[in-house]
């Protein structure tokens, strides 16, 4: 019997016996270059904590600028900005979403002017601005696809004008990437990229985010038969995500997104393996909050658990990860290396 290649000649533990050796043979490495920091901004002078998301804030524009400066110093490459819109600025048609003078556009411009080297990723979705909390135009209890994408295009152009580097449609309407690409190009913003939320699942893990931006109450007060399941992907489907991503790339998407990240690592792997476009992944609010709450309960230490969760997402094939812990983690790494 030929024992070549078997124990005891082969001992894989030899490559694990020392820290320096483990570093050298690591297949995947996690660094600040992999992190994008999602942040909330509101039209108030004082920043406030988000109760549903421990450690996360709704920033004033002034504080957001300061946070962006610090994040840049720690090596964070980009911020993903999300607006917290007051009830007085919400409407059925989301008309505030593309007004040049709305606070979200002022926030984009303020950060870009103060920290021009920081990438700005903006959210192209109507739900923060709609009184019903849905991501599109609602008619007879149905979110109208084609009417919605026309408004998303106006919204994307307004964000590009304010200084966005990447616009990120997160609505899951069919055909929106192509319409947005054409609108950006026509308006003279051909250099602005599109990060398409190609695989955004109808997930229960968005709860803390919706509480943070204030769309949860709107959804409760104006319930629809299928909620957002009529346009967001169903959690049982993986192959469909690949179809969505390929269609978005054909329409002009530069990057594609999987959301949530931790619960859908198989989808990240499929999209990354297709090589259709670089894949970003979003560790969503519920995933992040679970880590925070479990750490607070003494189940484990927070930062090692966060790093492990992010490393798993990276190993699945994500090029970059949106996580609410990005700035804290980057600061921690800076302190450890100094």
PyMOL commands that set and color helices and strands:
alter all, ss='L'
color gray80, all
select helices_A, chain A and resi 12-16+19-25+32-34+61-73+87-89+95-98+103-114+145-162+176-186+204-213+215-221+239-251+262-274+285-296+302-316+326-337
alter helices_A, ss='H'
color red, helices_A
select strands_A, chain A and resi 35-42+48-49+57-59+78-84+119-124+137-139+142-144+166-169+193-200+255-259+278-282+320-322
alter strands_A, ss='S'
color yellow, strands_A
deselect
rebuild
show_as cartoon
